[in-house]
């Protein structure tokens, strides 16, 4: 009995038979107009998917190890940062993500930390001498991204030639991995998923073209939105595309993906809903195959970093890991025809866009001439229109808002896009939340 397959007594029903039954139940309504919807990426989503309509086209790897829980620390005072990192690990985090703001920091204690704990070190600056100090780290990875600097800031660290000369020196001398692709900005600025994938791939390709024979593993940092199944498929498609590109350059060191929840749908009012949003986004990240998941604090929009926010963010992931057992299966969505179909469609559309970017000079060229910024803005505007009209819903903000909710006196941080007029090489890509305009109007009327 234990070896008998379930449901063998039932006859198989084909997808064609299911569709015929559905059409009968629709009583004359058009099947495609009623039940098939189209995403912002132009992907038509059917009401059901069957094995007889699906044939897997591509193969790609999945992480061998369970996902790791990460937490971020901005290094202001080195000893306190190491103490906080040790506390994070003690309370359940697996890896710490340090941001070191400048090359004046004393990193001896941070390096000592890596003898027993895992860490990432993000450097928002470029210094060969400073990086050389990390050659003794035992369990850590550097994260440096000059193209990401250009995208977010509008300027290189120095200039294109100098920055890549430094990267080539690091590639020869740095013992740890040092390269990251900070692609969260594309999601947070409003790019659709096909654009996010294509721009990330083009971002990686610029490094393959400009750095001679990369030997170290590359980190890719992504933001995950609230479209649950699509986001799972997005990460799977990202892995597929990265591995496809790597084969063209005989790059064998591999990639590691760090995923964080998007900023785009987070809200100032009814901010506790942010916990629900980040939970499902972390679930998508895990099921999509992220190596490291770093949750964001539910109150990060308006509060300075605080112990309670850190604890809640970490505990959300601990619940998924230890109580929901999300770490027990490395590829839980394998064989889900809907997700596999989405994965292939997203990958194919992104590859097509990537080829178009490369045919027109590559990512850097299109950033300089403003093409990437324009395309992201067009996509962001479409999504903003959906939010403004109520078709895209953020509960507690543009649907069922609590009119008695007051926030003006609770703001420790400025929660909106800051204006900083200055001369830049390119127009930077600006991260912007959907609810900002509505929130500004509510704050003004409090």
Secondary structure, DSSP 8 states (H G I E B T S, - for coil): -TTS-TTTTS----HHHHHHHHHHHHTT--HHHHH-EE-TTS-EE-S---GGG----------SS--EEEEEEEESSHHHHHHHHHHHHHTT-SEEEEEE-STTS--HHHHHHTTTSEEEEEESS--HHHHHGGGG-SSEEEEB-HHHHHHHHSS-SS-HHHHHHHHHHHHHH-SS--BEEETHHHHHTT--HHHHHHHHHHHHHHHHHHSSS--S-EEEEEEE-S-HHHHHHHHHHHHHHHHHHHHHTT--S-EEEEEEE-STT--STTTTHHHHHHHHHHHHHHHHT-SEEE---TTTTTS---HHHHHHHHHHHHHHHHTS-TTS-TTTTTT-HHHHHHHHHHHHHHHHHHHHHHHTT-HHHHHHTTHHHHHHHHHHHHHHHHHHTTSS--BTTTBS--TT---GGG-SS--S--------SS-------TTHHHHHHHHHH-
